[in-house]
Amino acid sequence: MLLNYFRYTLRFILKYKGYSIINILGLSLALVPAIYAVLFISYEFSYDKFNDNYEYIYRLVVDNKLGDNTVSSPIMPNALASVMKREFPEIRFCVQLRNFPEMITINNNKFFEKDVCYADPDILKLFSIKLLKGDILTSLSSPNSILLNKSVALKYFGNEDPINKVLQLGNYQQMIIKGVFEDLPENSHFHANFIVPKSLITREQGAGFSDENSWGYSMYFTYFMVLPNTDVNSLLLKMPKLLRENSSNEFFNRSKLYFQPLKDIHLYSNLQTELSKNGNIKTVYLFILISVIILIIAIVNYINLTTARLVKRSKEIAMRRIIGADTNQLFIQIMTESAIITFLSFLISIVITIIAVPKINYLIDRDIPLSILFNHNVIIAAIILLVVISFCSGIYPALSVLSVKPLNIFKKGNFSSNKNLRDTLVIFQFVLSIVLVFNSSMIKKQLSYITSKNLGYNRSNIIILNIYSKLNNGGLQTFKNSLLQNPLIDKIAFSVNLPNSSVCKTNISWEGKNLSTSMDINYNLVDYDFIDLYGIKLVEGRNFSKEYQTDQSVGIILNENAAKKLGNKELLGTTIKQDDINRQVIGVVKDFHMYSLYENIRPFYLAIDTSATMYYCSIKIYPDSFQEILPFIKNKFHLLQQDLPFKYEFFDDIIDVSYKSEKILDSILNWFSFFSIFIASMGIYGLVSFVTEARQKEIGIRKVVGANSWQIAYKLFYNMIKLIVISSLIAAPIAYLLINKWLSNFAYRTDIDFKLFIITSFVIYLWSSLAMATQIYKASTKNPIEVMRYE
C-alpha cells in the first residue's frame, strides 16, 4: 500500500510539473535559513563546553552604579582571587588571567602577537587546555616560563622540538619554553597563543600589578571552579562579608558582585572589557524568528498551491470516493504527497546550504563548520523540522478532501474551498513580509544615522599607529618631529586611549563635594595636540599649553557631563583630587561620544602625563594623500622601531568596527527579506492560479456579455489590493513595536519613519503584482467559447 502512495505521488509530481517545481523550490529556499539557523544555534550554544567541568566554572562580575547608569565589568582586584580560594573550601581552583599584545623575538626576528595570556598556573587545571608537551604541574612554576600553542610552535619552530628554547617577551624578559598546548577551539570565549605566569607582570611594565595583596584597580579577570553539588547562591551570599573583612576599598560598598556561569559568557555577556567579541542571545532569537517566519510563508504557499490544484483534481477525488476509496486512504495520500515534497525540498536545501555556508559565515563573521550537520542533536532537530513542516503543509488540504461530498462536486462542477481562510493566509504572508522588510529598512536608516552623526570629534583622514615601548622610552617627540617634516601631514598626537574607547577610570573628589558621595570618572592621558587634532570643541577655559608648566602635572580638562556632575558654576581653577594627586580644572570641552551610541555620555577628563606609556599615535593627513604619505610614515617608523612590525588603521574603520554586529544584522535582514518576498510571491501566484481556475466560468460569461480584458484584470487585482491594505494596517503596529524595541538599545537613535512603511507596502505590492500578472493576463484574454466548452 505504501509503495502505491509513493507511485501515485510520483505520477502527480510529473503530471503537474510547474506546480511541483514551484512548491519544491519554495520549500527548499525556505529551509536554507532554517537549516543554517539550526547550525548557528548549535554552534553558539557550544561555546566553552569543550571544558570538561564547564558547568562548575564561573566568572566574577561587578555591577557598578554610576549616577543613572550601571556599568558591569569583569575586572577584579588582584587580592580577591587568593582571598576567595583561602576562605571558601568549596572553590577547587581560582584563576586570574588577562590577554595583552606583546612583541615576541625569536632568533632576532620580531613578531607582534595579540593573544599573550598572563595567568595563574592553575589555568591549565581550571580550563581543559590540553598540554601536548611539558608537565602540567611545573610548566608555569617559574616566572620566566612560557607555553606556546601548537600553531605558534609550528609557525616559529617547524618540526623542531621547542621545549627549553629561549625567546624574548617584549623588550624586557628572556623566556624559556616549557610546554606546547593544543590550540583553543574557535568556540572558546577567549584565545591564547602564549601563556605566561601572571607573576611576571610588574608595575613598571604598565600592564597590571603583580602585588597579590592589592585591592586597587587591576586588569585581570577572575574565574573559579566549585566542587560538584556546591550551592553557588549560598557562596554568593557570603561575598559581602568576605569583602568587608578583607578590603577597605569603598568601591565594593556601592557595587554588586555576581557569579557569571562560563557557559553564559558568549551569549549573555557584552561587557566593555571582554577578552574577545562575544555573541548575543538576541541574534540567536532573531535567527529563530526569521527562519520561522520564512518557513510559515513557505507552508502557506504550499497550502495555497495544493488547494489550487485540488480544483483540477476534484472530479478525480470525487470518483475515487464514489467507487469506494476510503477517506483515510485519501487523507494518507495527501499527507504522503506533502511528506515526499518536503523531503525532496530538504535534500535540495541541504545542497544549497553546503554551498552557501562559507558565504553566510563570512556575512555574519562566524566560522561554523559543516561537520555540525552530522551532530546527533542537529539530525534530531532536522527530523522534527521535517515532520512538523510535512504535517503543517498537508493537514489543511487533506482535511479539505475529507470534507468534500462527491455528489456536490458533480453538481457544482468543481471543488470549492474556504475563501476566508485563503485570504487570511495571504494576509498573514503579507504582514510577515511587510514587517521584515520595514524593520530591515529602519535598521539600515539607524546605521546611516550612526555613521553620519557628529560624534563630537573628527574621524576622517586620521591614521592610527600602535606605539611600542621603544618609542615611549624617549622617542615620541623625535618620531613626531620627523613625521611633521612632510607637508601632507597636518597634526600628530599621542594618547593612552583613542577618543571612542576611553576605558581608563578613576575616582575623584573636589572642592565643595558632599563627602558621603563619590564619583567615578573616565579619563584619557594625551599630549598637547590631541584636542586640536580631533577637533574637540572647547566651551570654557583653555586648551593645554606648553607655556604653562603646571599643565603636564596638574592640569585637567573636563567634559560638559563631568562639569554638570560637579555642580559648580565657576569651575575654572577648581581643585580635583584624583588618588593622591591634586589636579586643577583649566577648561571644559563639549561632550563627545567616548563609547558607541548604545551608551550615554559619561563624566570624563583629559590630562597631560609625559610619564605615561602612550599606546596610540594619531596622524591627521590632508585629504587624498594616503597613498603618497604611507611609505613616508612607514619609513620613519622603521628608522626608530627597526624591525618591529608596522601596523596602521584608519580611525574611521575603528569606529565602524563598533557597529559590526548591526551591519551583520542589516545584511541578514536584507537577504532574508528578499527570501520572504520571493517565496510570498510564489504564494500569490498560487492564489491567483486558484482564483482564475475557480472562476473560469464567471470570467467567460463576463466576456460574453461585453466585459473587456482590462475590466476582468481589475476585478481580479481588486481583491489583492484589498488584502494588501488590510495587511498593512495589521503590520503597522507590529512593525512599530518591534523596531522601537530594537532602537531602545541605543541611547542615540534615529526617528521611526512611517514613509518607509508606506514605501515598503507599495514595493511588496508591485513585486506581488509581477507574480500575479501572468496568470491574470492569461485568464482575461482567454477565448470565452473555449472556457464555456470546457465548463
C-alpha positions as MATLAB code, in Angstrom:
seq = 'MLLNYFRYTLRFILKYKGYSIINILGLSLALVPAIYAVLFISYEFSYDKFNDNYEYIYRLVVDNKLGDNTVSSPIMPNALASVMKREFPEIRFCVQLRNFPEMITINNNKFFEKDVCYADPDILKLFSIKLLKGDILTSLSSPNSILLNKSVALKYFGNEDPINKVLQLGNYQQMIIKGVFEDLPENSHFHANFIVPKSLITREQGAGFSDENSWGYSMYFTYFMVLPNTDVNSLLLKMPKLLRENSSNEFFNRSKLYFQPLKDIHLYSNLQTELSKNGNIKTVYLFILISVIILIIAIVNYINLTTARLVKRSKEIAMRRIIGADTNQLFIQIMTESAIITFLSFLISIVITIIAVPKINYLIDRDIPLSILFNHNVIIAAIILLVVISFCSGIYPALSVLSVKPLNIFKKGNFSSNKNLRDTLVIFQFVLSIVLVFNSSMIKKQLSYITSKNLGYNRSNIIILNIYSKLNNGGLQTFKNSLLQNPLIDKIAFSVNLPNSSVCKTNISWEGKNLSTSMDINYNLVDYDFIDLYGIKLVEGRNFSKEYQTDQSVGIILNENAAKKLGNKELLGTTIKQDDINRQVIGVVKDFHMYSLYENIRPFYLAIDTSATMYYCSIKIYPDSFQEILPFIKNKFHLLQQDLPFKYEFFDDIIDVSYKSEKILDSILNWFSFFSIFIASMGIYGLVSFVTEARQKEIGIRKVVGANSWQIAYKLFYNMIKLIVISSLIAAPIAYLLINKWLSNFAYRTDIDFKLFIITSFVIYLWSSLAMATQIYKASTKNPIEVMRYE';
ca = [
       0.000    0.000    0.000;
       2.802    2.403    0.950;
       4.505    1.746   -2.387;
       1.268    2.705   -4.168;
       1.218    6.016   -2.306;
       4.763    6.742   -3.454;
       3.988    5.725   -7.036;
       0.844    7.845   -7.123;
       2.732   10.831   -5.663;
       5.456   10.481   -8.289;
       2.853   10.443  -11.092;
       1.217   13.518   -9.533;
       4.560   15.391   -9.395;
       5.331   14.553  -13.022;
       1.814   15.451  -14.187;
       1.850   18.876  -12.519;
       5.496   19.775  -13.129;
       5.095   23.550  -12.856;
       3.148   23.324   -9.608;
       5.606   20.800   -8.168;
       8.677   22.833   -9.121;
       7.254   25.970   -7.502;
       6.352   24.096   -4.331;
       9.662   22.252   -4.052;
      11.695   25.365   -4.887;
       9.752   27.493   -2.387;
      10.210   24.980    0.417;
      13.887   24.449   -0.492;
      14.666   28.147   -0.284;
      12.726   28.462    2.979;
      14.590   25.518    4.519;
      18.044   27.004    3.810;
      17.815   29.701    6.528;
      16.087   27.197    8.814;
      18.913   24.649    8.456;
      21.561   27.313    8.866;
      19.707   28.595   11.938;
      19.957   25.115   13.464;
      23.715   25.077   12.701;
      24.156   28.595   14.053;
      22.215   27.920   17.264;
      24.065   24.643   17.911;
      27.399   26.394   17.403;
      26.563   29.423   19.563;
      25.409   27.268   22.477;
      28.529   25.078   22.209;
      30.842   27.892   23.357;
      33.177   26.895   26.201;
      31.540   23.496   26.569;
      34.764   21.814   25.421;
      35.855   22.321   29.038;
      35.230   19.098   30.950;
      33.867   20.901   34.012;
      32.248   23.893   32.330;
      29.093   23.628   34.465;
      31.183   24.236   37.616;
      33.159   27.233   36.295;
      32.128   30.855   36.953;
      33.491   34.332   36.334;
      33.232   37.206   38.798;
      31.424   40.307   37.503;
      30.681   43.551   39.333;
      27.797   45.953   38.676;
      28.916   49.472   39.485;
      26.297   52.217   39.874;
      27.406   55.451   38.191;
      24.670   58.067   38.547;
      21.749   56.864   36.447;
      23.853   54.197   34.719;
      25.059   50.779   35.806;
      28.418   49.685   34.391;
      29.221   45.973   34.521;
      32.812   44.802   34.475;
      34.692   41.503   34.966;
      37.823   43.331   36.173;
      38.658   42.436   39.785;
      41.377   43.383   42.299;
      44.352   41.028   42.448;
      43.820   40.179   46.102;
      40.293   38.877   45.604;
      41.289   35.573   43.963;
      43.690   34.495   46.720;
      41.216   35.519   49.464;
      38.354   33.569   47.863;
      40.488   30.482   47.468;
      41.628   30.732   51.103;
      38.225   31.464   52.651;
      35.944   29.220   50.568;
      36.749   25.488   50.707;
      34.018   24.941   48.079;
      36.319   26.520   45.472;
      38.593   23.999   43.800;
      40.594   26.402   41.604;
      40.629   30.194   41.352;
      42.498   31.798   38.457;
      43.128   35.329   37.252;
      44.053   35.979   33.635;
      44.244   38.683   31.006;
      45.401   38.878   27.380;
      47.882   41.556   26.310;
      49.529   42.329   22.962;
      53.264   41.717   23.127;
      56.340   41.691   20.934;
      57.948   38.258   20.561;
      61.588   37.972   19.459;
      62.815   34.592   18.216;
      66.274   34.249   16.610;
      66.430   38.053   16.194;
      63.117   38.056   14.292;
      60.359   40.168   15.834;
      56.658   39.346   15.713;
      53.635   41.163   17.131;
      51.302   38.787   18.984;
      47.950   39.998   20.327;
      46.932   36.952   22.424;
      49.600   36.615   25.103;
      47.741   35.351   28.154;
      49.076   36.260   31.608;
      47.536   33.835   34.099;
      47.891   31.890   37.329;
      49.445   28.415   36.878;
      46.132   26.696   37.683;
      44.733   27.889   34.341;
      45.726   24.503   32.897;
      43.616   22.746   35.522;
      40.606   25.047   35.573;
      40.178   25.051   31.780;
      40.579   21.929   29.656;
      43.762   23.127   27.981;
      45.477   20.015   26.668;
      49.247   20.093   27.177;
      50.924   18.261   24.285;
      54.461   18.726   25.597;
      55.603   19.640   29.102;
      54.488   18.926   32.659;
      51.139   20.377   33.758;
      52.426   20.678   37.372;
      55.651   22.580   36.673;
      55.329   24.204   33.235;
      54.255   27.588   34.701;
      56.046   27.326   38.046;
      58.832   29.760   37.125;
      58.194   33.463   36.278;
      60.220   33.116   33.065;
      58.284   30.064   31.804;
      56.197   30.361   28.660;
      53.811   27.993   26.865;
      53.053   28.067   23.128;
      50.052   26.691   21.320;
      50.563   24.090   18.613;
      50.048   26.514   15.693;
      52.560   29.031   17.030;
      55.111   26.300   17.757;
      54.785   25.062   14.170;
      54.969   28.615   12.809;
      58.159   29.524   14.682;
      59.990   26.195   15.010;
      58.592   23.915   12.297;
      59.306   20.292   13.165;
      61.912   21.182   15.803;
      61.194   20.491   19.453;
      60.673   23.953   21.034;
      60.999   22.767   24.657;
      63.683   24.699   26.613;
      64.350   27.072   23.706;
      64.571   30.772   24.572;
      62.528   33.678   23.221;
      62.206   37.295   24.266;
      58.898   38.696   25.500;
      58.632   42.413   24.829;
      61.858   44.266   25.474;
      62.403   43.071   28.988;
      62.281   39.346   29.572;
      64.037   36.203   28.327;
      61.524   33.347   28.465;
      62.114   29.583   28.415;
      59.577   27.472   26.537;
      58.277   24.868   28.970;
      55.318   23.450   27.093;
      53.153   23.253   23.965;
      49.369   23.134   24.271;
      46.571   22.287   21.874;
      45.019   25.330   20.193;
      41.912   26.512   21.974;
      38.889   25.794   19.764;
      37.085   28.577   17.910;
      34.090   28.185   20.218;
      36.044   29.479   23.208;
      35.224   32.926   24.614;
      38.942   33.694   24.812;
      42.050   32.576   22.926;
      45.723   32.340   23.740;
      48.753   31.892   21.513;
      51.064   32.090   24.530;
      50.531   31.554   28.257;
      52.927   33.112   30.773;
      52.763   33.337   34.586;
      50.891   36.367   35.891;
      53.685   36.925   38.415;
      55.892   38.128   35.534;
      53.966   41.418   35.349;
      55.437   44.385   37.225;
      54.167   47.868   37.869;
      56.887   49.372   35.679;
      55.751   47.401   32.651;
      52.417   49.177   32.773;
      50.298   46.092   32.073;
      48.988   45.468   35.584;
      50.174   44.770   39.102;
      51.814   41.652   40.486;
      51.025   42.515   44.089;
      48.751   39.696   45.175;
      47.520   41.736   48.157;
      46.400   44.776   46.170;
      42.723   45.766   46.373;
      43.196   48.612   43.895;
      42.304   48.657   40.224;
      43.678   45.737   38.253;
      43.498   44.406   34.715;
      42.528   40.812   35.481;
      39.513   38.567   35.049;
      38.783   36.163   37.896;
      37.476   32.634   37.201;
      36.828   29.892   39.714;
      35.688   26.274   39.728;
      33.487   24.964   42.524;
      33.239   21.406   43.734;
      30.238   19.358   42.496;
      26.992   19.875   44.455;
      28.130   23.300   45.684;
      25.308   25.768   46.335;
      26.636   28.715   44.319;
      23.916   31.077   45.565;
      24.930   30.368   49.149;
      28.522   31.127   48.195;
      27.486   34.441   46.648;
      25.696   35.462   49.856;
      28.992   35.127   51.737;
      30.796   37.582   49.429;
      29.769   40.876   51.135;
      31.110   39.654   54.483;
      34.339   38.448   52.856;
      34.841   41.869   51.239;
      34.094   43.775   54.456;
      36.612   41.727   56.404;
      39.405   41.864   53.844;
      39.062   45.041   51.811;
      38.938   48.731   52.657;
      38.143   49.649   49.056;
      34.884   51.660   49.119;
      34.292   50.594   45.512;
      32.626   47.401   46.770;
      30.309   49.360   49.089;
      28.412   50.789   46.115;
      28.765   47.784   43.829;
      27.137   44.407   43.482;
      29.062   41.227   42.737;
      27.608   38.238   40.949;
      28.828   34.929   39.537;
      28.549   34.526   35.775;
      28.427   30.887   34.551;
      31.122   30.122   31.983;
      28.550   28.758   29.526;
      26.670   32.099   29.582;
      29.597   34.376   28.790;
      29.449   34.128   24.997;
      25.733   34.763   24.541;
      24.732   36.727   27.613;
      27.736   38.950   28.294;
      28.745   42.043   26.357;
      30.875   43.984   28.821;
      33.268   46.761   27.864;
      36.417   44.770   28.577;
      35.630   41.299   27.262;
      38.576   39.128   26.256;
      37.107   38.856   22.768;
      33.984   39.849   20.884;
      31.075   37.791   22.205;
      27.878   36.700   20.529;
      24.413   37.831   21.513;
      21.386   35.780   22.529;
      19.229   38.332   20.689;
      20.949   37.348   17.442;
      20.070   33.713   18.157;
      16.441   34.676   18.779;
      16.484   36.738   15.589;
      17.715   33.756   13.555;
      14.977   31.603   15.024;
      12.282   34.224   14.418;
      13.256   34.955   10.815;
      13.603   31.260    9.979;
      10.172   30.535   11.439;
       8.668   33.463    9.506;
      10.101   32.253    6.201;
       9.025   28.669    6.899;
       5.485   29.835    7.701;
       5.380   31.786    4.433;
       6.540   28.662    2.549;
       3.948   26.467    4.303;
       1.210   28.950    3.422;
       2.424   28.790   -0.178;
       2.159   25.026   -0.153;
      -1.382   25.155    1.211;
      -2.457   27.733   -1.378;
      -0.882   25.863   -4.272;
      -2.191   22.490   -3.109;
      -5.662   23.951   -2.728;
      -5.421   25.399   -6.224;
      -4.515   22.003   -7.651;
      -7.487   20.404   -5.855;
      -9.704   22.313   -8.277;
      -8.408   20.234  -11.179;
      -8.315   17.055   -9.080;
     -11.815   17.482   -7.657;
     -13.584   15.122  -10.105;
     -10.825   12.539   -9.710;
     -11.169   12.702   -5.916;
     -14.985   12.501   -6.113;
     -14.824    9.482   -8.478;
     -12.412    7.659   -6.173;
     -14.745    8.321   -3.236;
     -17.786    7.028   -5.184;
     -16.109    3.785   -6.276;
     -15.177    3.010   -2.695;
     -11.920    4.743   -1.837;
     -11.586    5.027    1.922;
     -11.365    8.565    3.294;
      -8.371    7.501    5.388;
      -6.578    6.382    2.221;
      -7.193    9.759    0.583;
      -6.016   11.514    3.744;
      -2.830    9.439    3.850;
      -2.289   10.051    0.126;
      -2.394   13.852    0.523;
      -0.157   13.685    3.613;
       2.283   11.401    1.756;
       2.498   13.915   -1.083;
       3.301   16.610    1.463;
       5.965   14.440    3.137;
       7.658   13.498   -0.141;
       7.703   17.079   -1.448;
       9.057   18.257    1.921;
      11.758   15.562    1.868;
      12.793   16.411   -1.712;
      12.900   20.085   -0.729;
      15.023   19.196    2.275;
      17.574   17.323    0.133;
      17.861   20.267   -2.246;
      18.138   22.711    0.642;
      20.994   20.664    2.165;
      22.939   21.021   -1.092;
      22.210   24.765   -1.229;
      23.201   25.138    2.445;
      26.528   23.344    1.932;
      27.306   25.695   -0.955;
      26.089   28.778    0.923;
      27.637   28.137    4.382;
      31.059   29.725    3.621;
      29.345   32.839    2.239;
      26.916   33.072    5.181;
      29.783   32.519    7.644;
      31.583   35.469    6.089;
      28.401   37.531    6.211;
      27.857   37.017    9.946;
      31.540   36.749   10.929;
      31.400   33.160   12.142;
      33.358   30.014   11.291;
      30.641   27.408   11.670;
      31.937   24.023   10.450;
      29.798   21.861    8.185;
      30.576   18.893   10.439;
      27.844   20.189   12.773;
      25.357   18.892   10.167;
      26.195   15.385   11.373;
      25.820   16.197   15.059;
      23.116   13.960   16.556;
      21.275   16.969   18.027;
      21.175   18.625   14.606;
      19.932   15.415   12.965;
      17.152   15.079   15.558;
      16.218   18.749   15.064;
      16.138   18.218   11.272;
      13.852   15.185   11.579;
      11.480   17.077   13.878;
      11.532   20.010   11.457;
      10.635   17.732    8.523;
       7.766   16.119   10.393;
       6.347   19.472   11.522;
       6.583   21.019    8.049;
       5.061   17.953    6.374;
       2.186   17.909    8.826;
       1.509   21.655    8.698;
       1.716   21.726    4.898;
      -0.555   18.760    4.277;
      -3.135   18.842    7.049;
      -5.441   21.534    5.633;
      -5.574   20.135    2.048;
      -6.070   16.632    3.459;
      -8.931   17.707    5.739;
     -10.447   19.648    2.838;
     -10.556   16.436    0.811;
     -12.332   14.618    3.634;
     -14.941   17.364    3.921;
     -15.960   17.102    0.238;
     -19.252   15.412   -0.664;
     -18.676   13.670   -4.026;
     -22.172   14.393   -5.431;
     -21.782   18.111   -4.723;
     -18.665   18.191   -6.875;
     -20.523   16.756   -9.882;
     -23.452   19.113   -9.265;
     -21.309   22.257   -8.817;
     -18.651   21.245  -11.320;
     -15.612   21.657   -9.078;
     -14.172   21.629   -5.631;
     -14.628   24.778   -3.562;
     -12.564   25.673   -0.545;
     -12.742   28.214    2.211;
     -12.085   31.631    0.623;
     -11.885   33.337    4.010;
      -9.105   31.002    5.129;
      -7.175   31.561    1.899;
      -7.439   35.321    2.264;
      -6.385   35.072    5.924;
      -3.296   33.075    4.957;
      -2.331   35.583    2.269;
      -2.829   38.485    4.697;
      -0.609   36.618    7.146;
       2.078   36.303    4.464;
       1.886   39.977    3.612;
       2.051   41.017    7.278;
       5.208   38.970    7.866;
       6.865   40.256    4.697;
       5.994   43.909    5.382;
       7.250   43.709    8.977;
      10.501   42.048    7.871;
      11.220   44.496    5.033;
      10.232   47.605    7.028;
      12.398   46.634   10.008;
      15.280   45.934    7.650;
      14.860   49.426    6.162;
      14.772   51.025    9.616;
      17.936   49.191   10.713;
      19.648   50.496    7.585;
      18.429   54.004    8.493;
      19.842   53.679   12.025;
      23.188   52.510   10.623;
      23.216   55.518    8.324;
      22.440   57.722   11.336;
      25.318   56.177   13.284;
      27.849   56.663   10.511;
      26.785   60.244    9.771;
      26.181   61.516   13.326;
      28.578   64.106   14.684;
      30.366   62.223   17.468;
      31.970   65.363   18.858;
      35.354   64.775   17.211;
      36.902   64.402   13.759;
      37.021   60.881   12.365;
      38.171   61.340    8.753;
      41.709   61.268    7.338;
      43.248   60.063   10.604;
      45.765   57.200   10.583;
      46.236   55.298   13.856;
      49.547   53.604   14.679;
      50.161   51.212   17.563;
      53.057   52.543   19.593;
      55.568   50.143   21.147;
      57.760   50.526   24.190;
      60.842   51.789   22.365;
      59.113   54.985   21.295;
      57.845   55.545   24.827;
      61.422   55.473   26.105;
      62.212   58.980   24.866;
      61.445   58.544   21.181;
      57.961   60.083   20.927;
      58.989   63.663   20.237;
      61.728   62.538   17.837;
      59.244   60.438   15.890;
      56.720   63.284   15.868;
      59.229   65.846   14.603;
      60.405   63.524   11.839;
      56.853   62.984   10.588;
      55.941   66.680   10.660;
      58.636   67.318    8.080;
      56.169   66.116    5.460;
      53.767   68.892    4.345;
      50.984   66.319    3.720;
      50.752   65.700    7.476;
      48.602   68.220    9.314;
      48.881   67.236   13.005;
      50.155   64.394   15.210;
      49.042   63.433   18.727;
      49.855   60.653   21.186;
      47.422   59.166   23.704;
      46.811   56.236   26.023;
      43.341   55.695   24.501;
      41.501   56.808   21.389;
      38.528   59.204   21.707;
      35.995   56.399   21.130;
      37.454   53.971   23.693;
      38.432   55.782   26.866;
      38.446   52.773   29.190;
      40.695   54.244   31.927;
      38.685   55.012   35.044;
      39.370   56.511   38.461;
      37.580   58.075   41.434;
      37.646   61.776   42.241;
      36.619   64.233   44.912;
      36.527   68.026   44.648;
      36.075   71.276   46.490;
      32.564   71.535   47.940;
      31.782   67.836   47.255;
      29.415   66.030   49.588;
      31.828   63.645   51.304;
      29.152   60.934   51.612;
      29.148   60.514   47.834;
      31.840   59.679   45.300;
      32.143   59.879   41.552;
      33.844   57.507   39.170;
      35.135   59.237   36.066;
      36.699   58.048   32.816;
      39.850   59.727   31.616;
      42.443   59.750   28.863;
      46.101   60.740   29.038;
      47.120   62.683   25.939;
      49.674   65.130   24.571;
      49.271   68.825   23.798;
      47.950   68.377   20.223;
      45.219   65.808   20.943;
      42.277   68.234   21.272;
      43.235   70.212   18.147;
      43.839   67.106   16.029;
      40.441   65.606   16.825;
      38.641   68.951   16.637;
      37.128   68.613   20.119;
      35.312   71.878   20.945;
      36.280   73.961   23.977;
      33.266   75.610   25.624;
      35.075   77.181   28.586;
      38.649   77.902   29.629;
      41.676   76.993   27.506;
      43.497   74.091   25.873;
      46.691   72.510   27.222;
      49.742   74.633   26.507;
      53.496   74.196   26.966;
      53.562   77.815   28.124;
      52.014   76.633   31.405;
      54.456   74.233   33.072;
      51.832   73.005   35.537;
      49.579   71.667   32.755;
      51.529   68.414   32.429;
      51.424   67.714   36.154;
      48.089   69.011   37.485;
      46.012   70.489   34.628;
      42.834   68.687   33.515;
      40.046   69.453   31.059;
      36.553   68.167   31.907;
      33.714   67.342   29.547;
      30.306   69.029   29.974;
      28.864   65.953   31.664;
      31.560   65.985   34.373;
      31.160   69.740   34.812;
      27.441   69.249   35.367;
      28.084   66.497   37.932;
      30.459   68.748   39.848;
      27.657   71.296   40.109;
      29.919   74.358   40.221;
      29.128   77.374   38.079;
      32.717   78.642   38.229;
      34.757   75.512   37.513;
      37.965   77.059   36.203;
      40.627   76.753   38.880;
      38.633   74.187   40.897;
      40.848   71.584   42.593;
      40.065   67.951   41.781;
      41.609   65.210   43.906;
      42.392   62.005   41.984;
      44.093   59.340   44.107;
      46.914   61.298   45.783;
      47.154   63.978   43.076;
      45.552   67.396   43.326;
      44.582   68.494   39.824;
      43.254   71.824   38.624;
      40.474   72.404   36.046;
      41.765   74.605   33.202;
      38.942   74.054   30.704;
      35.711   72.343   29.696;
      35.135   70.631   26.324;
      31.867   69.872   24.605;
      30.589   66.346   25.263;
      31.786   63.730   22.772;
      30.962   60.045   22.438;
      33.706   58.055   24.152;
      31.819   54.806   23.512;
      29.256   53.622   20.984;
      25.860   55.261   20.559;
      24.383   52.470   22.676;
      25.582   54.327   25.767;
      25.035   57.758   27.264;
      27.962   60.139   27.559;
      29.690   59.840   30.945;
      31.820   62.120   33.125;
      35.273   62.383   31.594;
      38.514   64.342   31.732;
      41.689   64.764   29.681;
      45.124   65.180   31.250;
      48.744   65.532   30.142;
      51.100   62.897   31.564;
      54.534   62.651   29.954;
      55.460   59.688   32.173;
      52.540   57.526   30.942;
      53.003   54.789   28.368;
      51.330   56.006   25.175;
      49.735   53.292   23.065;
      48.423   55.250   20.072;
      49.801   57.737   17.596;
      47.109   59.677   15.690;
      48.255   61.203   12.391;
      45.958   63.718   10.717;
      46.706   63.855    6.976;
      45.323   66.046    4.240;
      42.538   64.523    2.069;
      43.512   62.208   -0.812;
      47.133   61.956    0.342;
      47.088   58.468    1.862;
      48.823   56.597   -0.982;
      51.598   59.153   -1.097;
      52.101   59.558    2.637;
      52.008   55.921    3.822;
      55.504   54.916    2.552;
      56.937   58.004    4.265;
      55.290   57.143    7.619;
      56.404   53.528    7.343;
      59.997   54.568    6.616;
      60.149   56.936    9.606;
      58.570   54.288   11.817;
      61.201   51.690   10.903;
      64.056   54.152   11.429;
      63.108   54.289   15.101;
      61.420   50.930   15.603;
      63.880   48.960   13.443;
      62.420   45.519   12.684;
      59.198   45.885   14.626;
      56.040   45.311   12.548;
      54.325   48.385   11.101;
      50.594   48.311   11.808;
      48.144   51.044   10.961;
      44.382   51.548   10.855;
      42.063   54.322    9.804;
      40.181   55.864   12.701;
      37.011   55.688   10.583;
      37.391   51.908   10.341;
      37.991   51.550   14.088;
      34.696   53.342   14.772;
      32.849   51.222   12.197;
      34.013   48.016   13.933;
      31.943   49.090   16.966;
      28.822   48.564   14.862;
      29.881   45.382   13.108;
      27.056   43.349   14.669;
      24.498   45.900   13.413;
      25.923   45.684    9.890;
      25.739   41.899   10.081;
      22.120   42.194   11.205;
      21.436   44.533    8.297;
      22.924   42.066    5.792;
      20.978   39.155    7.268;
      17.681   41.030    7.121;
      18.350   42.196    3.556;
      18.870   38.659    2.333;
      16.058   37.166    4.373;
      13.693   39.953    3.302;
      14.382   39.032   -0.306;
      13.743   35.374    0.557;
      10.447   36.180    2.225;
       9.181   38.392   -0.619;
      10.245   35.909   -3.282;
       8.606   32.978   -1.511;
       5.490   35.007   -0.687;
       5.209   35.957   -4.360;
       5.027   32.264   -5.176;
       2.117   32.065   -2.777;
       0.407   34.954   -4.556;
       0.945   33.130   -7.826;
      -0.726   30.102   -6.284;
      -3.668   32.133   -5.011;
      -4.243   33.837   -8.372;
      -3.903   30.471  -10.060;
      -6.633   29.147   -7.778;
      -8.912   32.150   -8.280;
      -8.618   32.174  -12.067;
      -9.231   28.432  -12.324;
     -12.143   28.522   -9.895;
     -13.782   31.461  -11.710;
     -13.274   30.400  -15.331;
     -17.000   30.167  -15.989;
     -17.631   33.599  -14.410;
     -14.823   35.147  -16.485;
     -16.180   33.528  -19.659;
     -19.715   34.825  -19.018;
     -18.440   38.345  -18.270;
     -16.593   38.392  -21.592;
     -19.655   37.115  -23.449;
     -21.820   39.937  -22.022;
     -19.276   42.584  -23.039;
     -16.590   42.918  -20.339;
     -13.131   43.631  -21.758;
      -9.816   42.206  -20.586;
      -8.913   45.301  -18.505;
     -12.174   45.134  -16.587;
     -11.638   41.462  -15.797;
      -7.993   42.071  -14.795;
      -9.137   44.892  -12.461;
     -11.708   42.600  -10.901;
      -9.020   40.034  -10.100;
      -6.487   42.655   -8.910;
      -9.025   44.370   -6.678;
      -9.113   41.524   -4.172;
      -5.313   41.530   -3.885;
      -5.246   45.316   -3.339;
      -7.793   44.884   -0.554;
      -5.691   42.162    1.081;
      -2.532   44.315    0.958;
      -4.335   47.292    2.547;
      -5.630   45.051    5.363;
      -2.135   43.531    5.762;
      -0.549   46.984    6.011;
      -2.987   48.051    8.731;
      -2.212   44.910   10.744;
       1.544   45.086   10.105;
       1.915   48.750   11.114;
       1.630   48.367   14.938;
       3.617   45.107   14.937;
       6.447   46.643   12.903;
       6.447   49.753   15.098;
       6.667   47.800   18.358;
       9.493   45.583   17.089;
      11.678   48.345   15.663;
      11.024   50.606   18.650;
      12.179   47.781   20.927;
      15.391   47.390   18.902;
      16.060   51.137   18.745;
      15.603   51.402   22.519;
      19.009   49.681   22.854;
      20.605   52.887   21.553;
      20.977   55.945   23.741;
      21.048   57.934   20.488;
      18.679   56.849   17.734;
      17.002   57.909   14.529;
      13.261   58.605   14.286;
      10.878   55.916   13.068;
       9.954   56.907    9.523;
       6.434   55.865    8.510;
       7.120   56.963    4.938;
       9.369   53.913    4.784;
       6.414   51.792    5.863;
       4.257   53.114    3.014;
       7.090   52.594    0.525;
       7.637   49.058    1.844;
       3.968   48.151    1.393;
       3.953   49.639   -2.104;
       7.129   47.788   -3.155;
       5.731   44.477   -1.904;
       2.504   45.178   -3.807;
       4.451   45.839   -7.041;
       6.548   42.712   -6.539;
       3.433   40.628   -5.903;
       1.758   42.173   -8.960;
       4.531   40.759  -11.121;
       3.728   37.317   -9.738;
       0.020   37.823  -10.492;
       0.364   39.448  -13.902;
       0.934   36.316  -15.992;
      -1.979   34.364  -14.583;
      -4.379   37.316  -14.722;
      -3.359   38.153  -18.296;
      -3.982   34.574  -19.397;
      -7.364   34.479  -17.653;
      -8.544   37.855  -19.007;
      -7.527   37.155  -22.612;
      -8.775   33.569  -22.851;
     -11.413   32.847  -25.524;
     -14.795   32.601  -23.689;
     -16.008   29.900  -26.124;
     -13.160   27.636  -25.035;
     -13.927   28.365  -21.386;
     -17.637   27.566  -21.771;
     -16.892   24.454  -23.805;
     -14.504   23.326  -21.056;
     -17.071   24.044  -18.388;
];
